[in-house]
Amino acid sequence: MKKLFVLPLVAASFFMDAQSIGNSPYAAFGIGDVKYDNTVDVSAMGGISTAYIWDFNNNFNFSNPAANKNLQLATLKVEGTNENNFFKTNEGNLNITKHSTYLSNITIAFPISKNVKFGMGYQPYSSKKYSIIRQQKVDDVVNRYDIFTGEGSLSTVQAALSYQVTPEFALGLRTNFFFGNLYDLNEVAYSDSELLNGYETKNKIKSFNFTLGTAYQKNVAKDRKLTLGGTFTFGNTGQMETLYTNSTYFYTTGQVKNNIAILDQKQNNQKNLIPMEFSLGAGYGRDARWFFGTQFNFKKGETVQFLGNPFQNHNSYRIAAGGWYLPNYNNFRNYFSRVTYRYGAYYEKGNLQLNGTNINQFAITGGVTLPFENRGASRMSGIDLGVELGQRGTTANNLVRQNFVNLKIGINFADRWFVKRLYD
């Protein structure tokens, strides 16, 4: 099959459902836009999580399952994300705006004992939703149309266990079960014929992987601490069933395919959809007052099937820095002294390379954690707010630049569960 999918045409006919999770033309490649490990408090700090152990709230760290030594209460968290994307291309000097709102995280976690903590939850992992039309002149009277469409989502159910080996060193294990269906279709049509040629790829995913984590935190002064962390995620240990079909057909009323003739069909199983990756992080802070950390992530590139042909996802990396500041959590007279203020930034060398150009991304982030009350266990409950302002891609080489403003909100309920009362 001759490859005709090029990004200069993305903005020319970019029609997507305004409420779908997938909201970018770059979601057309691979497994779509990855939404995973994007909790409100962590994303507000540029995404640092590998060497981040909370001082004064009760969130469970799934990104590094070892970094949960301070989880003392049971916690239930629900989060949502509102994405606002602004696309620009020099092809026709077009500007397009797209929005989406979706549930981004549901988790529950609790301490099993002083040294053992457990958490489980659900998150969307990735999603794609796109429709692109490309027009070419064959001769003076005949036009060729390439119609690219894709949809589907990949979700994950996760469970994590933390074990505090010593007061300073901890180990953690997380497992993820991935499930969902991804669909891509390239239809070729000519203006002088009703017959279409369709190149279709269907991916059915039921897979899982594991993440190992380590965390080390040591007091280096009276109220100062140094934190180090690392994670390693193994590649897939499950299966992805891929079915590729090349066929001809025409549509009748109601967009029903008729007279289907299959020209070629292939089916195979792959294990390389979720790649190997690792992260390293370091941080320094003052107890219950402030923290600053940095992080490096690396993700191995993989080759996946796209419209019957191999498509290369390149090695990628991400550099992030961020932290938080808490003025005075014991100041009961001033509410804003008990608010945690978060900040951060990141740069990501993406795994896509189109028209010889890397599709990279960078952003600045910020947010706050607003506590519900000022005393008792309920002071660990609160509302997380976050904002992410950034850019992905470029208009160079006839590509698409994506500016984005992502707004995030999460509600975290913390309390003492599973504790037997001594007195009624």
C-alpha positions, 0 to 999 in steps of 0.5 A: 500500500502506498502511504499517503497519510501526511500531517499537512492535511490534518487541519484542513479537515479535522472533524472530531467529537468535542467531548471525546477523550482523544483530541489531537491529530497526533493521536492517529499514530500508535495507541493515541494520546496517552493520558496515564499517570496524570493525577492533578497534584503530580501534573501541577508539579510538572509530573514529578513523582518518582522521588516524591513522598507526600509530607502533609496530604494523603494521596497514594503514589501509583507512579512510584509505588514505593513512595508511600511511607506517609500514607496513614489514612484510607483515601478515596480520590475522584478526578476530572480533566478539561482539555482545550487545544488550539491547532494551527497550520501554515497549510491554508493558514488555518486555526482550529479549537477543540475541547474535551472533558472526561473522568481521568482517575478513580482510586482507593488506597489504605494502609494495611499495616505501619509498613505496608500500603495498598492502592487500586484504581482505574484510569484511561490510558490512551484514546484516539478520535480523528477524521482527516480528508486529503484531496489530490488531483489525478487529472483535469476532471478526476480527484482522489480522496484519502479519508483517514478515520480512527477511534477507540480507547485503552483503559487500565485497572491498576493495583499497587503495594508498598513495603517500607523495608527500613525507615529510610528505604522502601520497595513497591510493585504495581501491576496494570491490566490494559483493555480496549479496542483501537481502530484505524481506517484509510479509505481511497475514493475517486470522484468518478466512481462509487467504489472505495478501497479501504485499508483497516486495522483493528487492535484488540488489547488485553494485556498487563505489565509490571512496575518496580519502584524504589524510594529512599528518604533521609533526614540530612539536617534537623528538618531537611530531607533528601529523597531519591527514587527510581522505577522500571516498567517491564514491557507487555506480558499479554497479547494484542490481537491485530487484524488488517483488512484490505477490501473494496466496497461502496456505501448505501443509505445509512453508511452501510457497506455493500459488495465487500470484496476482501483483497488481503487480510492478515492477523497477528499477535503482538506484545510490544504495545506498551513499551519498557520505560524507566524513571529516576528522580531526586528531591530536597525539602523542608518538613511540611513546608516546601519541596523541590524535585527533578525527574528524568523518564525514558521510554523505549521505542516500538514498531507497531502495525498501522494500516497494514504497515509497520510504524516506528515509535522512536525512543523518547524522554522527558525532563521535569522539575517542580515542587510545592510550598505550604506556608503554615499548616498549623495556622488555623486563623488564616485558611490560605496558610494551610493551602499547598501551592504547586508549580512545575515545568517539563520538556518531552522529546516525543516518540513521533517523527513526521516529515523528518521532524520530531513532535516534541512537547513542553509546558509550565504547570501550577496548582493548589490543594485546598483542605476541607477542615483545619483539625482532625483526620478530615484536614487530610481531605481536600480539593486539588486544582491544576493547570497545564499550559504548553505546546506540542509540535510545530508548523515547520515542514507543513506540520501542526502546532498544538497549543493547549490549556488543560484544567484539572480538578480532583476531590480527595476524601481521607479518613480512618477506615478499618479501625476498631473502636475501643469505646462507643 
